[in-house]
Amino acid sequence: MDTNWIRSVLADAAVICQPRLFAIHGLYENRELGTILGWGMQFPDGQGTVYTDPNTRATRGTSTAENMLLHMRVIGDVELTWLTDPAQVTK
């Protein structure tokens, strides 16, 4: 078996299937709790989203970054910032 060919295919797949990066940031509704700042990855082709907040050590999953934003708006005044340009992420 040619393992170099397999390694090459996997390297290409890593680039082609890379997630789009984002951050969610803002303030908790209860201002005494401080700020919200976490990062996430939205995977291509509807494979879902993973978001983590290092302050709370919570990791959550949803279908899209926008759905995560809606979830986070329940607890705070937050915004979504895309960190990866969609043109950089190849589908």
Number of C-alpha atoms within 10 A of each C-alpha: 5 6 8 9 10 11 11 11 11 12 11 12 12 11 13 14 14 17 23 20 21 19 21 23 20 17 18 18 15 11 9 8 10 11 17 21 15 20 19 23 22 22 19 17 9 9 12 15 22 20 22 18 17 12 10 9 8 10 13 11 16 16 14 17 26 15 13 19 20 14 12 18 17 11 13 21 16 21 17 17 13 15 13 13 10 12 7 11 16 12 13
